[in-house]
Structures are given as C-alpha cells and as structure tokens.
Amino acid sequence: MNVFLSMVARSAVSAGAAMLVCTCVIAAESVAPGINDRYATEEGREAAVEIFEGEDRNTYQRPEEIIRQLQLEHGDAACEIGAGTGYFTTYLARAVGPSGRVYAEDPQKEFVQSIEDKIERGSGLDNVVPVVGSYVDTNLPDGACDVAIVLDAYHHFEWPAPMLDAMAKDMKSDGRLVIIDFYRKQNPLFDRVGIDAKKHLRLDRDEVIAEIEKHGWQYVESRAFLPYQYFLVFTPPQSP
Ligand SMILES: C[S@@+](CC[C@H](N)C(=O)[O-])C[C@H]1O[C@@H](n2cnc3c(N)ncnc32)[C@H](O)[C@@H]1O
C-alpha cells in the first residue's frame, strides 16, 4: 500500500514575528500512482523538459493568450503551482512587472533549480521567488496569492485534497485559482509523445470542477480558447 506520511512546516508572519505552524498530513493511496515517477531520474526529467519547453509548445499552449485571459495587473502576486522548469514563469513575470511577484513552486527540486538558473542568467526574472513545495503542500506564505495558476499540473497531484487545502491558505480572500489542464481525450501532442489520455489523466474537465468544488472552492467560469485544454476559474473557500 502506498502510504504517504509527511510533516509539513508552514510559516506565517504575524505582526512582524515569524511563527512556525506544523501540519501533519497522512494521506492513504495516491490517486495517480506513479505519475511523477519519471521526474525522479535524470533521463526522465530530460525527456519531460523536451515536452515542457519544446519548440511546438507555444503553438498549442498559446501562453500570450493565457496571459491576456488571466487579466493580471502590474503589482499582482501570481503563484504558479507545479511550475516545472519555468516555461510559463517568464510570461507571468513580465505580466506582473517589477512591482509584482511570481512564486514559482514545484515539489521537484531539480525543476526549481532550473528556474533558479534562469533567474541567475538574468532572464528578466528578478521578481520570481522559486519555491520547493511538497506533494501535499505548496510551502507558500499564507495569503500570498492574487492569482494561483496550475498549468498542466493538476493531473499530477497525487494527493489533491491537501493540495487544495494548502492552496486555499495561499490565497488572498479575493484571489482566484485558475486550472488549465488537458481534456481526457487523445490529441496530436499525446499521439506524438506516446501518452494515452485515458491512462494518463484520471479526470476530465467536469470531474475536475466537481472535485475542486467538493473541497469548498467555488467554480466561477470556464474559457474555451485552447485546442487541447480547458481553462477553469475558481474562488477560494470562504472562512466561516
Ligand atoms: C506536466 S508538468 C507541467 C509543468 C509546468 N506547469 C509546465 O506547464 O511546463 C507537471 C508538474 O507538476 C508537478 N507536480 C506534481 N505534483 C505536484 C504537487 N502536488 N504540487 C505541485 N506540483 C506538482 C511536477 O513536478 C511537474 O513539474
């Protein structure tokens, strides 16, 4: 049995004093066993990066159009959960400008290192804060996010319940969560890279909405401008 035990420290800053809150999460079965296994080896990560940053990605991903749809403003804090090697981070960094901030989070430390390398190379990412999360927590500061974006990563959440709770803590009360992920059907990209949609994706669009709503988030709207993916907007659970 795949039992996952994690002790997660979340930090919160209160009245100028740092306070450490410890949350223990014990979740049973992964809902998508093995989906992140390829990222554990260098070979697997190299193959993944070819998909994350491949030449054809912009054609189907339409990053500039996503940025337009996100309606970010200069000064916003954008939280990219499951940022991978930072393909979309560069677009977010530009959109929120020097007065804004992008938290680029991923549980795979080698991917976060790639983002750090990009920052050091001076790729216009001075407003990016790289964060190593875990599979059950983002490790972001509480209340940090005007917008949280999960691009092609929700289907990689093996323990979605604690992740949804963690993201709820991350949000400002008027913040928005945007999930962009693949429809559960074959497309030319999946055919080319050998992905079987039915095996790789456990949920389709409506099931993702239902799962997230079950955890207290409110579904607001959906936008259909991407060829293989849906774009969903949620508002966070309201505290009692
Ligand atoms: C298909 S990649 C997408 C990466 C990036 N968003 C992009 O579009 O290039 C999925 C990413 O989700 C990350 N991931 C897996 N489980 C996660 C979790 N619980 N929280 C955040 N990210 C997770 C993986 O490490 C991986 O970087």
The ligand as a MOL file (V3000), in Angstrom:
LIG
                    3D

  0  0  0     0  0            999 V3000
M  V30 BEGIN CTAB
M  V30 COUNTS 27 29 0 0 0
M  V30 BEGIN ATOM
M  V30 1 C 3.3870 18.2450 -16.8010 0
M  V30 2 S 4.3770 19.1250 -15.6640 0 CHG=1
M  V30 3 C 3.9200 20.8060 -16.0000 0
M  V30 4 C 4.9850 21.7810 -15.5850 0
M  V30 5 C 4.6820 23.2530 -15.8780 0
M  V30 6 N 3.4910 23.7110 -15.2230 0
M  V30 7 C 4.5650 23.4930 -17.3590 0
M  V30 8 O 3.4390 23.7290 -17.8210 0
M  V30 9 O 5.5930 23.4520 -18.0510 0 CHG=-1
M  V30 10 C 3.6260 18.7640 -14.1190 0
M  V30 11 C 4.3520 19.3700 -12.9390 0
M  V30 12 O 3.5780 19.1740 -11.7550 0
M  V30 13 C 4.4770 18.9760 -10.6890 0
M  V30 14 N 3.7380 18.3900 -9.5700 0
M  V30 15 C 3.4430 17.1070 -9.3000 0
M  V30 16 N 2.7630 17.0030 -8.1550 0
M  V30 17 C 2.6160 18.2540 -7.6690 0
M  V30 18 C 2.0270 18.8120 -6.4960 0
M  V30 19 N 1.4310 18.0590 -5.5760 0
M  V30 20 N 2.0980 20.1330 -6.3360 0
M  V30 21 C 2.6940 20.9320 -7.2530 0
M  V30 22 N 3.2660 20.4600 -8.3770 0
M  V30 23 C 3.2260 19.1430 -8.5820 0
M  V30 24 C 5.5560 18.1110 -11.2810 0
M  V30 25 O 6.7360 18.0860 -10.5060 0
M  V30 26 C 5.7250 18.7660 -12.6490 0
M  V30 27 O 6.6770 19.7890 -12.6260 0
M  V30 END ATOM
M  V30 BEGIN BOND
M  V30 1 1 1 2
M  V30 2 1 2 3
M  V30 3 1 2 10
M  V30 4 1 3 4
M  V30 5 1 4 5
M  V30 6 1 5 6
M  V30 7 1 5 7
M  V30 8 2 7 8
M  V30 9 1 7 9
M  V30 10 1 10 11
M  V30 11 1 11 12
M  V30 12 1 11 26
M  V30 13 1 12 13
M  V30 14 1 13 14
M  V30 15 1 13 24
M  V30 16 1 14 15
M  V30 17 1 14 23
M  V30 18 2 15 16
M  V30 19 1 16 17
M  V30 20 1 17 18
M  V30 21 2 17 23
M  V30 22 1 18 19
M  V30 23 2 18 20
M  V30 24 1 20 21
M  V30 25 2 21 22
M  V30 26 1 22 23
M  V30 27 1 24 25
M  V30 28 1 24 26
M  V30 29 1 26 27
M  V30 END BOND
M  V30 END CTAB
M  END
